[in-house]
Amino acid sequence: MTTFYTEEEVKKHNTSDNCWCIANNNVYDVTDFLNKHPGGRFVLLSKGGQNVTTQYVWHSSHAKKIWKKYKIGEIAKQSTCCL
């Protein structure tokens, strides 16, 4: 079962103890990857709580496989209809 998050919820997760990001409407908890990132932990921390789809696109296919391990859910689609 897929867990859904709002962008506002993801924005709260921007610290070294709890770092999430969004790419292609998927939500990733990258907290455990901070110290493993080849570019250093600051690269991820500087994007914590943000949409990083642009950065995701230029990652290698090998790196994209690693991303899958950290996926925790998806961004909830917002309704544009009012009752």
KOLGU-4560 file (N, C-alpha, C; in nm, 3 decimals, padded with zeros to 5 digits):
<recs>
<n_xx: 00.084 n_yy: -00.118 n_zz: 00.000 ca_xx: 00.000 ca_yy: 00.000 ca_zz: 00.000 c_xx: 00.089 c_yy: 00.125 c_zz: 00.000 mol: A seq: 1 type: MET>
<n_xx: 00.057 n_yy: 00.217 n_zz: -00.087 ca_xx: 00.136 ca_yy: 00.339 ca_zz: -00.100 c_xx: 00.095 c_yy: 00.441 c_zz: 00.005 mol: A seq: 2 type: THR>
<n_xx: 00.194 n_yy: 00.505 n_zz: 00.064 ca_xx: 00.171 ca_yy: 00.613 ca_zz: 00.158 c_xx: 00.181 c_yy: 00.744 c_zz: 00.082 mol: A seq: 3 type: THR>
<n_xx: 00.087 n_yy: 00.835 n_zz: 00.111 ca_xx: 00.086 ca_yy: 00.963 ca_zz: 00.043 c_xx: 00.119 c_yy: 01.076 c_zz: 00.139 mol: A seq: 4 type: PHE>
<n_xx: 00.195 n_yy: 01.173 n_zz: 00.091 ca_xx: 00.236 ca_yy: 01.289 ca_zz: 00.170 c_xx: 00.204 c_yy: 01.416 c_zz: 00.092 mol: A seq: 5 type: TYR>
<n_xx: 00.189 n_yy: 01.524 n_zz: 00.164 ca_xx: 00.174 ca_yy: 01.654 ca_zz: 00.098 c_xx: 00.313 c_yy: 01.717 c_zz: 00.087 mol: A seq: 6 type: THR>
<n_xx: 00.326 n_yy: 01.813 n_zz: -00.003 ca_xx: 00.453 ca_yy: 01.885 ca_zz: -00.014 c_xx: 00.485 c_yy: 01.957 c_zz: 00.116 mol: A seq: 7 type: GLU>
<n_xx: 00.382 n_yy: 02.006 n_zz: 00.184 ca_xx: 00.402 ca_yy: 02.076 ca_zz: 00.311 c_xx: 00.462 c_yy: 01.982 c_zz: 00.416 mol: A seq: 8 type: GLU>
<n_xx: 00.418 n_yy: 01.857 n_zz: 00.416 ca_xx: 00.472 ca_yy: 01.759 ca_zz: 00.511 c_xx: 00.619 c_yy: 01.732 c_zz: 00.480 mol: A seq: 9 type: GLU>
<n_xx: 00.652 n_yy: 01.715 n_zz: 00.354 ca_xx: 00.791 ca_yy: 01.687 ca_zz: 00.316 c_xx: 00.882 c_yy: 01.802 c_zz: 00.354 mol: A seq: 10 type: VAL>
<n_xx: 00.836 n_yy: 01.924 n_zz: 00.340 ca_xx: 00.917 ca_yy: 02.043 ca_zz: 00.372 c_xx: 00.965 c_yy: 02.043 c_zz: 00.517 mol: A seq: 11 type: LYS>
<n_xx: 00.895 n_yy: 01.976 n_zz: 00.606 ca_xx: 00.931 ca_yy: 01.971 ca_zz: 00.748 c_xx: 01.052 c_yy: 01.880 c_zz: 00.773 mol: A seq: 12 type: LYS>
<n_xx: 01.084 n_yy: 01.796 n_zz: 00.677 ca_xx: 01.190 ca_yy: 01.696 ca_zz: 00.693 c_xx: 01.317 c_yy: 01.744 c_zz: 00.622 mol: A seq: 13 type: HIS>
<n_xx: 01.388 n_yy: 01.835 n_zz: 00.688 ca_xx: 01.502 ca_yy: 01.901 ca_zz: 00.624 c_xx: 01.623 c_yy: 01.912 c_zz: 00.716 mol: A seq: 14 type: ASN>
<n_xx: 01.640 n_yy: 01.815 n_zz: 00.803 ca_xx: 01.753 ca_yy: 01.817 ca_zz: 00.896 c_xx: 01.838 c_yy: 01.690 c_zz: 00.880 mol: A seq: 15 type: THR>
<n_xx: 01.955 n_yy: 01.689 n_zz: 00.942 ca_xx: 02.041 ca_yy: 01.572 ca_zz: 00.933 c_xx: 01.984 c_yy: 01.451 c_zz: 01.006 mol: A seq: 16 type: SER>
<n_xx: 01.888 n_yy: 01.475 n_zz: 01.095 ca_xx: 01.823 ca_yy: 01.365 ca_zz: 01.166 c_xx: 01.700 c_yy: 01.313 c_zz: 01.092 mol: A seq: 17 type: ASP>
<n_xx: 01.654 n_yy: 01.389 n_zz: 00.993 ca_xx: 01.530 ca_yy: 01.353 ca_zz: 00.925 c_xx: 01.525 c_yy: 01.430 c_zz: 00.792 mol: A seq: 18 type: ASN>
<n_xx: 01.577 n_yy: 01.370 n_zz: 00.687 ca_xx: 01.590 ca_yy: 01.439 ca_zz: 00.559 c_xx: 01.515 c_yy: 01.366 c_zz: 00.448 mol: A seq: 19 type: CYS>
<n_xx: 01.411 n_yy: 01.433 n_zz: 00.394 ca_xx: 01.332 ca_yy: 01.378 ca_zz: 00.285 c_xx: 01.346 c_yy: 01.468 c_zz: 00.164 mol: A seq: 20 type: TRP>
<n_xx: 01.313 n_yy: 01.414 n_zz: 00.048 ca_xx: 01.306 ca_yy: 01.496 ca_zz: -00.073 c_xx: 01.204 c_yy: 01.435 c_zz: -00.168 mol: A seq: 21 type: CYS>
<n_xx: 01.170 n_yy: 01.512 n_zz: -00.269 ca_xx: 01.071 ca_yy: 01.472 ca_zz: -00.369 c_xx: 01.141 c_yy: 01.468 c_zz: -00.505 mol: A seq: 22 type: ILE>
<n_xx: 01.111 n_yy: 01.365 n_zz: -00.583 ca_xx: 01.156 ca_yy: 01.358 ca_zz: -00.722 c_xx: 01.049 c_yy: 01.284 c_zz: -00.801 mol: A seq: 23 type: ALA>
<n_xx: 01.002 n_yy: 01.346 n_zz: -00.907 ca_xx: 00.898 ca_yy: 01.286 ca_zz: -00.991 c_xx: 00.776 c_yy: 01.242 c_zz: -00.911 mol: A seq: 24 type: ASN>
<n_xx: 00.736 n_yy: 01.325 n_zz: -00.816 ca_xx: 00.621 ca_yy: 01.301 ca_zz: -00.729 c_xx: 00.638 c_yy: 01.183 c_zz: -00.634 mol: A seq: 25 type: ASN>
<n_xx: 00.758 n_yy: 01.131 n_zz: -00.622 ca_xx: 00.789 ca_yy: 01.028 ca_zz: -00.524 c_xx: 00.860 c_yy: 01.094 c_zz: -00.406 mol: A seq: 26 type: ASN>
<n_xx: 00.838 n_yy: 01.038 n_zz: -00.287 ca_xx: 00.900 ca_yy: 01.091 ca_zz: -00.165 c_xx: 01.008 c_yy: 00.993 c_zz: -00.119 mol: A seq: 27 type: VAL>
<n_xx: 01.125 n_yy: 01.048 n_zz: -00.091 ca_xx: 01.239 ca_yy: 00.967 ca_zz: -00.049 c_xx: 01.289 c_yy: 01.014 c_zz: 00.087 mol: A seq: 28 type: TYR>
<n_xx: 01.313 n_yy: 00.918 n_zz: 00.176 ca_xx: 01.376 ca_yy: 00.947 ca_zz: 00.305 c_xx: 01.524 c_yy: 00.916 c_zz: 00.287 mol: A seq: 29 type: ASP>
<n_xx: 01.604 n_yy: 01.020 n_zz: 00.270 ca_xx: 01.746 ca_yy: 01.002 ca_zz: 00.240 c_xx: 01.835 c_yy: 01.017 c_zz: 00.365 mol: A seq: 30 type: VAL>
<n_xx: 01.774 n_yy: 01.018 n_zz: 00.481 ca_xx: 01.847 ca_yy: 01.037 ca_zz: 00.606 c_xx: 01.964 c_yy: 00.939 c_zz: 00.618 mol: A seq: 31 type: THR>
<n_xx: 01.938 n_yy: 00.812 n_zz: 00.593 ca_xx: 02.043 ca_yy: 00.711 ca_zz: 00.608 c_xx: 02.146 c_yy: 00.714 c_zz: 00.495 mol: A seq: 32 type: ASP>
<n_xx: 02.119 n_yy: 00.792 n_zz: 00.390 ca_xx: 02.211 ca_yy: 00.801 ca_zz: 00.279 c_xx: 02.301 c_yy: 00.924 c_zz: 00.286 mol: A seq: 33 type: PHE>
<n_xx: 02.274 n_yy: 01.013 n_zz: 00.382 ca_xx: 02.350 ca_yy: 01.138 ca_zz: 00.391 c_xx: 02.501 c_yy: 01.116 c_zz: 00.389 mol: A seq: 34 type: LEU>
<n_xx: 02.548 n_yy: 01.023 n_zz: 00.470 ca_xx: 02.693 ca_yy: 01.001 ca_zz: 00.480 c_xx: 02.748 c_yy: 00.911 c_zz: 00.369 mol: A seq: 35 type: ASN>
<n_xx: 02.659 n_yy: 00.858 n_zz: 00.284 ca_xx: 02.701 ca_yy: 00.772 ca_zz: 00.174 c_xx: 02.702 c_yy: 00.846 c_zz: 00.041 mol: A seq: 36 type: LYS>
<n_xx: 02.641 n_yy: 00.963 n_zz: 00.035 ca_xx: 02.630 ca_yy: 01.035 ca_zz: -00.091 c_xx: 02.769 c_yy: 01.071 c_zz: -00.143 mol: A seq: 37 type: HIS>
<n_xx: 02.800 n_yy: 01.037 n_zz: -00.268 ca_xx: 02.934 ca_yy: 01.063 ca_zz: -00.323 c_xx: 02.974 c_yy: 01.211 c_zz: -00.320 mol: A seq: 38 type: PRO>
<n_xx: 02.877 n_yy: 01.300 n_zz: -00.327 ca_xx: 02.907 ca_yy: 01.443 ca_zz: -00.325 c_xx: 02.913 c_yy: 01.502 c_zz: -00.185 mol: A seq: 39 type: GLY>
<n_xx: 02.892 n_yy: 01.418 n_zz: -00.084 ca_xx: 02.893 ca_yy: 01.463 ca_zz: 00.054 c_xx: 02.753 c_yy: 01.489 c_zz: 00.108 mol: A seq: 40 type: GLY>
<n_xx: 02.741 n_yy: 01.488 n_zz: 00.237 ca_xx: 02.611 ca_yy: 01.503 ca_zz: 00.302 c_xx: 02.548 c_yy: 01.639 c_zz: 00.278 mol: A seq: 41 type: ARG>
<n_xx: 02.629 n_yy: 01.743 n_zz: 00.259 ca_xx: 02.575 ca_yy: 01.877 ca_zz: 00.240 c_xx: 02.489 c_yy: 01.886 c_zz: 00.113 mol: A seq: 42 type: PHE>
<n_xx: 02.525 n_yy: 01.808 n_zz: 00.011 ca_xx: 02.448 ca_yy: 01.809 ca_zz: -00.113 c_xx: 02.302 c_yy: 01.774 c_zz: -00.084 mol: A seq: 43 type: VAL>
<n_xx: 02.281 n_yy: 01.669 n_zz: -00.008 ca_xx: 02.144 ca_yy: 01.628 ca_zz: 00.026 c_xx: 02.080 c_yy: 01.722 c_zz: 00.127 mol: A seq: 44 type: LEU>
<n_xx: 02.155 n_yy: 01.761 n_zz: 00.227 ca_xx: 02.099 ca_yy: 01.851 ca_zz: 00.329 c_xx: 02.055 c_yy: 01.984 c_zz: 00.270 mol: A seq: 45 type: LEU>
<n_xx: 02.126 n_yy: 02.033 n_zz: 00.173 ca_xx: 02.089 ca_yy: 02.161 ca_zz: 00.113 c_xx: 01.959 c_yy: 02.152 c_zz: 00.033 mol: A seq: 46 type: SER>
<n_xx: 01.917 n_yy: 02.032 n_zz: 00.001 ca_xx: 01.793 ca_yy: 02.010 ca_zz: -00.073 c_xx: 01.686 c_yy: 01.941 c_zz: 00.011 mol: A seq: 47 type: LYS>
<n_xx: 01.713 n_yy: 01.924 n_zz: 00.138 ca_xx: 01.617 ca_yy: 01.858 ca_zz: 00.227 c_xx: 01.481 c_yy: 01.926 c_zz: 00.226 mol: A seq: 48 type: GLY>
<n_xx: 01.376 n_yy: 01.846 n_zz: 00.214 ca_xx: 01.241 ca_yy: 01.898 ca_zz: 00.215 c_xx: 01.198 c_yy: 01.960 c_zz: 00.084 mol: A seq: 49 type: GLY>
<n_xx: 01.278 n_yy: 01.947 n_zz: -00.019 ca_xx: 01.250 ca_yy: 02.013 ca_zz: -00.146 c_xx: 01.227 c_yy: 01.914 c_zz: -00.260 mol: A seq: 50 type: GLN>
<n_xx: 01.178 n_yy: 01.969 n_zz: -00.371 ca_xx: 01.161 ca_yy: 01.892 ca_zz: -00.493 c_xx: 01.294 c_yy: 01.893 c_zz: -00.568 mol: A seq: 51 type: ASN>
<n_xx: 01.349 n_yy: 01.776 n_zz: -00.592 ca_xx: 01.479 ca_yy: 01.764 ca_zz: -00.658 c_xx: 01.469 c_yy: 01.690 c_zz: -00.792 mol: A seq: 52 type: VAL>
<n_xx: 01.355 n_yy: 01.700 n_zz: -00.856 ca_xx: 01.334 ca_yy: 01.630 ca_zz: -00.983 c_xx: 01.441 c_yy: 01.667 c_zz: -01.085 mol: A seq: 53 type: THR>
<n_xx: 01.476 n_yy: 01.793 n_zz: -01.092 ca_xx: 01.579 ca_yy: 01.838 ca_zz: -01.187 c_xx: 01.711 c_yy: 01.765 c_zz: -01.163 mol: A seq: 54 type: THR>
<n_xx: 01.749 n_yy: 01.749 n_zz: -01.037 ca_xx: 01.873 ca_yy: 01.681 ca_zz: -01.003 c_xx: 01.862 c_yy: 01.530 c_zz: -01.029 mol: A seq: 55 type: GLN>
<n_xx: 01.744 n_yy: 01.474 n_zz: -01.003 ca_xx: 01.722 ca_yy: 01.331 ca_zz: -01.024 c_xx: 01.747 c_yy: 01.293 c_zz: -01.170 mol: A seq: 56 type: TYR>
<n_xx: 01.699 n_yy: 01.376 n_zz: -01.260 ca_xx: 01.705 ca_yy: 01.346 ca_zz: -01.404 c_xx: 01.846 c_yy: 01.318 c_zz: -01.451 mol: A seq: 57 type: VAL>
<n_xx: 01.944 n_yy: 01.392 n_zz: -01.403 ca_xx: 02.080 ca_yy: 01.372 ca_zz: -01.454 c_xx: 02.160 c_yy: 01.266 c_zz: -01.379 mol: A seq: 58 type: TRP>
<n_xx: 02.099 n_yy: 01.196 n_zz: -01.284 ca_xx: 02.169 ca_yy: 01.086 ca_zz: -01.217 c_xx: 02.179 c_yy: 00.964 c_zz: -01.312 mol: A seq: 59 type: HIS>
<n_xx: 02.281 n_yy: 00.884 n_zz: -01.291 ca_xx: 02.302 ca_yy: 00.764 ca_zz: -01.372 c_xx: 02.194 c_yy: 00.659 c_zz: -01.341 mol: A seq: 60 type: SER>
<n_xx: 02.183 n_yy: 00.560 n_zz: -01.427 ca_xx: 02.086 ca_yy: 00.453 ca_zz: -01.402 c_xx: 02.123 c_yy: 00.377 c_zz: -01.273 mol: A seq: 61 type: SER>
<n_xx: 02.251 n_yy: 00.365 n_zz: -01.246 ca_xx: 02.294 ca_yy: 00.300 ca_zz: -01.121 c_xx: 02.246 c_yy: 00.380 c_zz: -01.000 mol: A seq: 62 type: HIS>
<n_xx: 02.263 n_yy: 00.511 n_zz: -01.005 ca_xx: 02.219 ca_yy: 00.597 ca_zz: -00.894 c_xx: 02.068 c_yy: 00.591 c_zz: -00.876 mol: A seq: 63 type: ALA>
<n_xx: 01.995 n_yy: 00.587 n_zz: -00.987 ca_xx: 01.849 ca_yy: 00.580 ca_zz: -00.979 c_xx: 01.802 c_yy: 00.451 c_zz: -00.914 mol: A seq: 64 type: LYS>
<n_xx: 01.877 n_yy: 00.344 n_zz: -00.929 ca_xx: 01.845 ca_yy: 00.219 ca_zz: -00.861 c_xx: 01.861 c_yy: 00.237 c_zz: -00.709 mol: A seq: 65 type: LYS>
<n_xx: 01.962 n_yy: 00.312 n_zz: -00.669 ca_xx: 01.983 ca_yy: 00.338 ca_zz: -00.527 c_xx: 01.867 c_yy: 00.420 c_zz: -00.471 mol: A seq: 66 type: ILE>
<n_xx: 01.819 n_yy: 00.517 n_zz: -00.549 ca_xx: 01.706 ca_yy: 00.600 ca_zz: -00.504 c_xx: 01.588 c_yy: 00.512 c_zz: -00.464 mol: A seq: 67 type: TRP>
<n_xx: 01.561 n_yy: 00.407 n_zz: -00.541 ca_xx: 01.444 ca_yy: 00.321 ca_zz: -00.516 c_xx: 01.443 c_yy: 00.267 c_zz: -00.373 mol: A seq: 68 type: LYS>
<n_xx: 01.559 n_yy: 00.240 n_zz: -00.321 ca_xx: 01.572 ca_yy: 00.185 ca_zz: -00.185 c_xx: 01.518 c_yy: 00.282 c_zz: -00.079 mol: A seq: 69 type: LYS>
<n_xx: 01.520 n_yy: 00.411 n_zz: -00.108 ca_xx: 01.483 ca_yy: 00.513 ca_zz: -00.010 c_xx: 01.343 c_yy: 00.569 c_zz: -00.031 mol: A seq: 70 type: TYR>
<n_xx: 01.270 n_yy: 00.517 n_zz: -00.128 ca_xx: 01.135 ca_yy: 00.566 ca_zz: -00.153 c_xx: 01.043 c_yy: 00.524 c_zz: -00.039 mol: A seq: 71 type: LYS>
<n_xx: 00.969 n_yy: 00.623 n_zz: 00.016 ca_xx: 00.876 ca_yy: 00.595 ca_zz: 00.125 c_xx: 00.732 c_yy: 00.625 c_zz: 00.089 mol: A seq: 72 type: ILE>
<n_xx: 00.710 n_yy: 00.688 n_zz: -00.026 ca_xx: 00.573 ca_yy: 00.719 ca_zz: -00.064 c_xx: 00.568 c_yy: 00.809 c_zz: -00.185 mol: A seq: 73 type: GLY>
<n_xx: 00.451 n_yy: 00.872 n_zz: -00.199 ca_xx: 00.429 ca_yy: 00.961 ca_zz: -00.312 c_xx: 00.360 c_yy: 01.088 c_zz: -00.265 mol: A seq: 74 type: GLU>
<n_xx: 00.367 n_yy: 01.190 n_zz: -00.349 ca_xx: 00.298 ca_yy: 01.315 ca_zz: -00.319 c_xx: 00.150 c_yy: 01.295 c_zz: -00.352 mol: A seq: 75 type: ILE>
<n_xx: 00.066 n_yy: 01.335 n_zz: -00.259 ca_xx: -00.078 ca_yy: 01.323 ca_zz: -00.280 c_xx: -00.123 c_yy: 01.423 c_zz: -00.386 mol: A seq: 76 type: ALA>
<n_xx: -00.205 n_yy: 01.378 n_zz: -00.475 ca_xx: -00.260 ca_yy: 01.468 ca_zz: -00.576 c_xx: -00.361 c_yy: 01.560 c_zz: -00.508 mol: A seq: 77 type: LYS>
<n_xx: -00.353 n_yy: 01.687 n_zz: -00.540 ca_xx: -00.444 ca_yy: 01.785 ca_zz: -00.479 c_xx: -00.566 c_yy: 01.800 c_zz: -00.566 mol: A seq: 78 type: GLN>
<n_xx: -00.679 n_yy: 01.801 n_zz: -00.502 ca_xx: -00.805 ca_yy: 01.820 ca_zz: -00.572 c_xx: -00.821 c_yy: 01.967 c_zz: -00.612 mol: A seq: 79 type: SER>
<n_xx: -00.868 n_yy: 01.989 n_zz: -00.732 ca_xx: -00.892 ca_yy: 02.126 ca_zz: -00.777 c_xx: -01.041 c_yy: 02.158 c_zz: -00.778 mol: A seq: 80 type: THR>
<n_xx: -01.118 n_yy: 02.066 n_zz: -00.726 ca_xx: -01.263 ca_yy: 02.081 ca_zz: -00.726 c_xx: -01.314 c_yy: 02.121 c_zz: -00.588 mol: A seq: 81 type: CYS>
<n_xx: -01.411 n_yy: 02.201 n_zz: -00.587 ca_xx: -01.473 ca_yy: 02.244 ca_zz: -00.461 c_xx: -01.615 c_yy: 02.189 c_zz: -00.451 mol: A seq: 82 type: CYS>
<n_xx: -01.657 n_yy: 02.163 n_zz: -00.331 ca_xx: -01.795 ca_yy: 02.117 ca_zz: -00.310 c_xx: -01.887 c_yy: 02.232 c_zz: -00.286 mol: A seq: 83 type: LEU>
</recs>
